[in-house]
Amino acid sequence: MHKFKDFFLRNPTRSKYLLLVIDIFLVLVATKMFINYNNIKLAIDETALQSEQKRLELAFTENFQLPYEKSEYAEFFLQHENNILLPREFIIKFQAITPVDTTWNNQIENKSNSFIESPQESWRQFFYEKLFIKNK
């Protein structure tokens, strides 16, 4: 113990550098320990969450899915889940009919045979083609 005391008293600059190096080393070790602790804690939380999800999935399978598949209507329901129609079933699609402003269409149709003379007419022709010709 006296040797360390004598060394520190005889060489104060070297002892400061030595303590600085030891301090930096201990800070690095403490940082590594803290990061490992956080990683272990996150892994435990993630494992607990995964086990809870598996438990809920198993409970769903036992309480709902198995009785559903064992019921007498299971084949009927499964056919509809797979988009298989039963005999005498049809798909009906409803669409709203949009009214078309025929006055604007007629003006543009009459001008479509002539040359476009202004940028405004060019834009009208462009929108007419995009809105009415592609939808037909």
Contacts in CASP RR format, 6 or more apart in sequence:
PFRMAT RR
TARGET T0000
AUTHOR 0000-0000-0000
METHOD contacts of the structure
MODEL  1
MHKFKDFFLRNPTRSKYLLLVIDIFLVLVATKMFINYNNIKLAIDETALQ
SEQKRLELAFTENFQLPYEKSEYAEFFLQHENNILLPREFIIKFQAITPV
DTTWNNQIENKSNSFIESPQESWRQFFYEKLFIKNK
7 15 0 8 1.000
8 15 0 8 1.000
68 74 0 8 1.000
68 77 0 8 1.000
76 86 0 8 1.000
79 86 0 8 1.000
80 86 0 8 1.000
85 91 0 8 1.000
100 132 0 8 1.000
105 128 0 8 1.000
105 132 0 8 1.000
108 124 0 8 1.000
108 125 0 8 1.000
108 128 0 8 1.000
111 121 0 8 1.000
111 125 0 8 1.000
112 125 0 8 1.000
112 128 0 8 1.000
116 122 0 8 1.000
116 125 0 8 1.000
END
